[in-house]
Amino acid sequence: MGSMMETPKVPVFDARSVTPEEVVQGLIHAGGAVIRNAMDVEDVHQIEKDIRPWLEKDKPWKEGGFFPVETRRAYGLAGKSKTFIEKMVKQETFQKVCDIILSKTSPAWVGQKREVSTSKPQLNTTIAFSIGPGAHRQELHRDDMIHHNYPLKGITASEFTFDREVGIGWFVAGKKTTRANGATRFIPGSHLWDSELPPDESQAFYAELEPGDGFVMLSSCFHAGSANTTTDEERLLYCCFMTKGYLRQEENQYLASDPQVLKQMYDKETLKLIGYNLSAPFLGWVNQLPPLKVLFGAELEEAEDLF
């Protein structure tokens, strides 16, 4: 299993006809897939309206290393754009794919009783990227390194198991995204490699998107933002990752957004997705209460049996 092996073809789907199962199969074989018409353009424009002031406030990283100095970012988008959460993060096909790949069901004996618990996926990161003309390329990397996910053995697609994965990324174009203005590039099939293999730029696929198109990718794939070689084009991209419910979130959702603001913006199921939930059977409690009960003022309630 080596980086010079033939790379699989990246599937291209249409959100109006594709099934979650088809996307999952595409991810198993290629690690990523393009999904056309994933969002209404009106919703994409609303997200830009919501987050543009935050992009304008951002300052470049001093060294311009991992992110070139022409990059502006907006974080903590759960508290900044309801449309981002409701229309992009909760996009139906994306969430069903995350549920299939990232949900974890495990049995455990408690005395003589066999308990079965399912931990559901949770939001991992929310970022908007604006990459201006002249930006250099970002180096290829794997986002699952944050969870120290280092497979020791390369495999084939037929050997793939969902236990190998810790996250799924979702990128939606705010503006037309091309290879010239910095489209996300990734190495198809690199989710199947072992952790000793470095990326090979010659194998890169560029996710060129129209506004509202999406690119979904396993976080174990090598990927990066590309150079913006234009003189007058902004590459505007909205990004979120989901991760397994029993892993620590990359972006601390509890501090990134005011919980009292979130409580007013979203229903309880959405708050659970953001992270205000127990990972079954009982990971993440506060005074042995589920976080939502604390958020909604039930701190003094008697503790319950979390099973």
C-alpha positions as CSV (number, residue, x, y, z in Angstrom):
1,M,0.0,0.0,0.0
2,G,1.9,3.1,-1.2
3,S,1.4,6.7,-2.2
4,M,2.2,5.9,-5.8
5,M,-0.6,3.5,-6.2
6,E,-3.4,4.4,-8.6
7,T,-5.9,6.8,-7.0
8,P,-9.6,6.0,-7.1
9,K,-12.1,8.2,-9.0
10,V,-13.9,10.8,-6.9
11,P,-17.6,10.4,-7.3
12,V,-19.8,13.4,-8.2
13,F,-23.4,13.3,-7.0
14,D,-26.5,15.5,-7.2
15,A,-28.1,16.3,-3.8
16,R,-31.6,16.1,-5.4
17,S,-31.2,12.4,-6.3
18,V,-28.3,10.8,-4.3
19,T,-29.0,8.6,-1.4
20,P,-26.9,8.6,1.8
21,E,-25.9,5.0,1.2
22,E,-24.4,6.0,-2.2
23,V,-22.4,8.8,-0.6
24,V,-21.1,6.3,2.0
25,Q,-20.0,3.9,-0.6
26,G,-18.2,6.8,-2.4
27,L,-16.4,7.7,0.8
28,I,-15.4,4.1,1.5
29,H,-13.8,3.8,-2.0
30,A,-12.4,7.4,-2.6
31,G,-12.5,9.1,0.8
32,G,-14.4,12.1,-0.6
33,A,-17.3,13.0,-2.9
34,V,-18.6,16.1,-4.6
35,I,-22.4,16.8,-4.0
36,R,-23.8,19.3,-6.4
37,N,-26.8,21.5,-5.3
38,A,-26.3,20.7,-1.7
39,M,-27.7,24.0,-0.6
40,D,-30.0,26.7,-2.0
41,V,-27.9,29.7,-3.2
42,E,-30.2,32.0,-1.2
43,D,-29.1,30.2,2.0
44,V,-25.4,30.4,1.0
45,H,-25.8,34.2,0.5
46,Q,-27.5,34.5,3.9
47,I,-24.5,32.7,5.6
48,E,-22.2,35.2,3.9
49,K,-24.3,38.1,5.2
50,D,-24.2,36.7,8.7
51,I,-20.5,36.0,8.9
52,R,-19.0,38.7,6.6
53,P,-18.5,41.2,9.6
54,W,-16.5,38.5,11.4
55,L,-14.3,37.8,8.4
56,E,-13.6,41.5,8.2
57,K,-12.5,41.6,11.8
58,D,-10.1,38.6,11.6
59,K,-6.4,39.2,11.6
60,P,-3.8,37.2,9.6
61,W,-1.6,34.7,11.4
62,K,1.7,36.5,11.9
63,E,3.9,33.9,10.2
64,G,1.5,33.1,7.4
65,G,2.5,29.5,7.7
66,F,-0.4,27.0,8.0
67,F,-2.8,29.8,6.9
68,P,-1.4,32.3,4.4
69,V,-1.6,35.9,5.4
70,E,-4.3,36.5,2.7
71,T,-6.7,34.2,4.7
72,R,-9.5,35.5,6.9
73,R,-11.5,33.1,9.1
74,A,-14.7,33.2,11.2
75,Y,-15.2,30.7,13.9
76,G,-17.9,29.8,16.4
77,L,-20.5,29.9,13.7
78,A,-23.2,28.2,15.8
79,G,-23.7,31.6,17.6
80,K,-23.2,33.7,14.5
81,S,-25.3,32.2,11.8
82,K,-28.5,30.1,12.4
83,T,-28.6,29.4,8.6
84,F,-25.1,27.9,8.8
85,I,-26.3,25.3,11.4
86,E,-29.9,24.7,10.1
87,K,-29.1,24.6,6.4
88,M,-25.5,23.5,6.1
89,V,-24.5,21.5,9.2
90,K,-28.0,19.9,9.4
91,Q,-28.1,19.2,5.6
92,E,-30.1,16.0,5.5
93,T,-27.8,13.8,3.3
94,F,-24.7,14.9,5.2
95,Q,-26.2,14.2,8.6
96,K,-27.4,10.7,7.5
97,V,-23.9,9.9,6.2
98,C,-22.4,11.0,9.5
99,D,-24.9,8.9,11.4
100,I,-24.0,5.8,9.4
101,I,-20.2,6.2,9.7
102,L,-19.7,7.9,13.0
103,S,-22.4,6.4,15.3
104,K,-21.0,3.8,17.7
105,T,-23.1,1.1,19.3
106,S,-21.5,-1.0,22.0
107,P,-22.7,-3.6,24.5
108,A,-21.6,-3.7,28.1
109,W,-22.4,-6.0,31.0
110,V,-23.7,-4.3,34.2
111,G,-23.9,-7.2,36.6
112,Q,-26.1,-9.8,34.8
113,K,-27.8,-7.2,32.6
114,R,-26.4,-6.6,29.1
115,E,-26.8,-2.9,28.2
116,V,-26.5,-1.6,24.6
117,S,-25.7,2.1,24.1
118,T,-25.3,4.2,20.9
119,S,-23.2,7.3,20.9
120,K,-24.3,9.7,18.2
121,P,-22.1,12.1,16.2
122,Q,-21.5,15.7,17.4
123,L,-20.3,18.9,15.8
124,N,-16.6,19.2,15.8
125,T,-15.7,22.5,14.1
126,T,-17.3,25.4,12.4
127,I,-15.2,27.7,10.2
128,A,-15.6,30.1,7.2
129,F,-12.6,30.7,5.1
130,S,-12.0,33.7,2.8
131,I,-8.8,33.3,0.8
132,G,-7.7,36.3,-1.1
133,P,-5.6,36.7,-4.3
134,G,-1.9,35.8,-3.9
135,A,-2.3,33.3,-1.1
136,H,0.1,30.4,-1.1
137,R,-1.1,26.8,-0.9
138,Q,-1.6,25.2,2.4
139,E,0.3,22.0,3.1
140,L,-1.5,18.7,2.7
141,H,-2.5,17.2,6.1
142,R,-5.0,15.0,7.8
143,D,-7.5,16.5,10.3
144,D,-7.8,13.3,12.3
145,M,-4.4,13.9,13.7
146,I,-6.1,15.9,16.5
147,H,-7.5,12.7,17.8
148,H,-4.2,10.9,17.4
149,N,-5.7,8.6,14.8
150,Y,-2.6,6.9,13.3
151,P,-3.5,3.7,11.4
152,L,-0.5,1.4,11.4
153,K,-1.6,-0.7,8.5
154,G,-2.8,0.2,5.0
155,I,-6.0,-1.5,3.8
156,T,-8.2,-1.9,0.7
157,A,-11.7,-0.4,0.4
158,S,-13.1,-3.9,0.9
159,E,-11.3,-4.1,4.3
160,F,-12.6,-0.6,5.4
161,T,-14.5,-0.4,8.7
162,F,-16.2,2.6,10.2
163,D,-14.2,2.1,13.4
164,R,-11.2,3.4,11.5
165,E,-12.7,6.9,11.1
166,V,-13.1,9.7,13.7
167,G,-14.6,12.5,11.6
168,I,-16.2,13.7,8.5
169,G,-15.7,17.1,6.9
170,W,-18.3,19.1,4.9
171,F,-17.3,22.0,2.7
172,V,-19.8,24.2,0.9
173,A,-18.8,26.9,-1.6
174,G,-20.0,30.5,-0.8
175,K,-18.6,31.6,-4.2
176,K,-17.4,29.8,-7.3
177,T,-14.4,27.8,-6.2
178,T,-11.8,26.8,-8.8
179,R,-8.4,25.4,-8.9
180,A,-7.1,28.8,-9.7
181,N,-8.6,30.6,-6.8
182,G,-7.7,28.0,-4.1
183,A,-10.2,25.0,-4.3
184,T,-9.7,22.4,-1.6
185,R,-7.5,19.6,-2.9
186,F,-7.3,16.2,-1.4
187,I,-5.7,12.8,-2.1
188,P,-8.4,10.3,-3.1
189,G,-7.9,7.0,-1.3
190,S,-5.5,8.3,1.3
191,H,-7.9,7.3,4.1
192,L,-6.8,3.7,3.3
193,W,-3.1,4.3,3.7
194,D,-1.1,3.6,6.8
195,S,0.2,6.6,8.8
196,E,3.8,6.3,7.6
197,L,3.0,7.4,4.0
198,P,3.5,11.1,3.2
199,P,1.2,12.8,0.7
200,D,2.0,13.1,-3.0
201,E,0.9,16.3,-4.7
202,S,0.7,14.7,-8.1
203,Q,-2.3,12.6,-6.9
204,A,-4.3,15.7,-5.8
205,F,-8.0,16.1,-6.8
206,Y,-9.3,19.7,-6.7
207,A,-12.9,20.1,-5.5
208,E,-14.2,22.8,-7.9
209,L,-17.6,24.0,-6.8
210,E,-20.4,26.3,-7.7
211,P,-22.1,28.3,-4.9
212,G,-24.2,25.8,-3.0
213,D,-22.2,22.7,-4.1
214,G,-20.6,20.6,-1.4
215,F,-17.6,18.4,-0.9
216,V,-17.7,15.7,1.8
217,M,-14.6,14.0,3.0
218,L,-13.3,11.6,5.7
219,S,-11.0,13.5,8.1
220,S,-8.4,10.8,7.6
221,C,-7.8,12.0,4.0
222,F,-4.9,14.2,3.1
223,H,-6.3,17.6,2.1
224,A,-5.5,21.4,2.1
225,G,-6.5,24.7,0.7
226,S,-4.8,25.6,-2.5
227,A,-3.0,28.7,-3.8
228,N,-5.1,31.6,-5.0
229,T,-3.3,32.5,-8.2
230,T,-5.9,35.0,-9.4
231,T,-5.6,38.7,-9.1
232,D,-9.2,39.6,-8.1
233,E,-11.1,36.5,-6.9
234,E,-12.0,35.5,-3.3
235,R,-12.3,31.9,-2.5
236,L,-15.2,31.8,0.1
237,L,-15.8,28.4,1.7
238,Y,-17.9,27.3,4.6
239,C,-16.7,24.3,6.6
240,C,-17.8,22.1,9.4
241,F,-16.6,18.7,10.7
242,M,-18.6,16.1,12.7
243,T,-16.9,13.7,15.0
244,K,-17.8,10.7,17.2
245,G,-19.8,11.6,20.3
246,Y,-17.3,10.2,22.7
247,L,-14.3,12.2,21.4
248,R,-13.3,15.7,22.4
249,Q,-14.5,18.4,20.0
250,E,-11.8,20.3,18.1
251,E,-13.6,23.6,18.6
252,N,-14.8,24.0,22.1
253,Q,-18.5,24.6,21.4
254,Y,-19.3,25.6,25.0
255,L,-17.0,28.6,25.0
256,A,-17.1,29.4,21.2
257,S,-20.7,30.5,21.5
258,D,-22.8,31.9,24.4
259,P,-24.9,28.9,25.6
260,Q,-27.8,31.3,26.5
261,V,-27.7,32.7,23.0
262,L,-27.8,29.1,21.5
263,K,-30.7,28.2,23.8
264,Q,-32.7,31.0,22.2
265,M,-31.6,30.1,18.6
266,Y,-32.1,26.4,18.4
267,D,-34.4,23.5,19.4
268,K,-33.1,20.8,21.8
269,E,-32.3,18.3,19.1
270,T,-30.0,20.9,17.4
271,L,-28.4,21.7,20.7
272,K,-27.6,18.0,21.2
273,L,-26.0,18.0,17.8
274,I,-23.9,21.0,18.8
275,G,-22.6,19.1,21.8
276,Y,-25.1,19.7,24.7
277,N,-25.8,16.0,24.9
278,L,-24.7,12.9,26.7
279,S,-22.7,10.4,24.7
280,A,-24.6,7.2,25.7
281,P,-24.4,5.6,28.1
282,F,-23.4,8.5,30.3
283,L,-20.3,10.4,29.0
284,G,-20.4,14.2,29.6
285,W,-22.8,14.7,32.5
286,V,-22.9,17.7,34.9
287,N,-23.8,16.7,38.5
288,Q,-25.1,13.5,36.9
289,L,-27.5,15.4,34.8
290,P,-27.5,15.6,31.0
291,P,-26.1,19.0,29.8
292,L,-29.5,20.1,28.3
293,K,-31.1,19.9,31.8
294,V,-28.4,22.2,33.2
295,L,-28.7,24.6,30.2
296,F,-32.4,24.9,30.7
297,G,-32.2,25.4,34.4
298,A,-32.7,22.0,35.9
299,E,-29.5,22.0,38.0
300,L,-31.3,21.3,41.2
301,E,-33.2,18.3,40.0
302,E,-32.5,15.0,41.6
303,A,-29.9,13.0,39.7
304,E,-31.3,10.3,37.5
305,D,-30.2,6.8,36.5
306,L,-28.3,7.7,33.3
307,F,-28.8,4.2,31.9
